[in-house]
């Protein structure tokens, strides 16, 4: 349904701007089909939406995401690849996640986001 090239030109490309008007405001295309329709609609869709919004905004308020760098310091382009099968999702790709607070400790970042830092 999201692969209709008339509505979503270049559906395989990551283009979040396709959901923005010229003035930067969001379009009304909410793509609600992920939660089903009618009597079989997911009863938890509002909780799921709110939880995802809080998680994403907390993460983006605390970190910035950038393209990964190669050994020469040049950005590695992101080439979107997807799994196949019943549930399709993006494959992992290299990136840099940088704290927005210069002097923040791992404990502070964990408190701000609710995420647990992976110990390397």
HELIX and SHEET records of a PDB file:
HELIX    1   1 UNK A   16  UNK A   19  5                                   4    
HELIX    2   2 UNK A   32  UNK A   35  5                                   4    
HELIX    3   3 UNK A   38  UNK A   40  5                                   3    
HELIX    4   4 UNK A   45  UNK A   62  1                                  18    
HELIX    5   5 UNK A  106  UNK A  113  1                                   8    
SHEET    1   A 2 UNK A  63  UNK A  67  0                                        
SHEET    2   A 2 UNK A  95  UNK A  99 -1                                        
END                                                                             
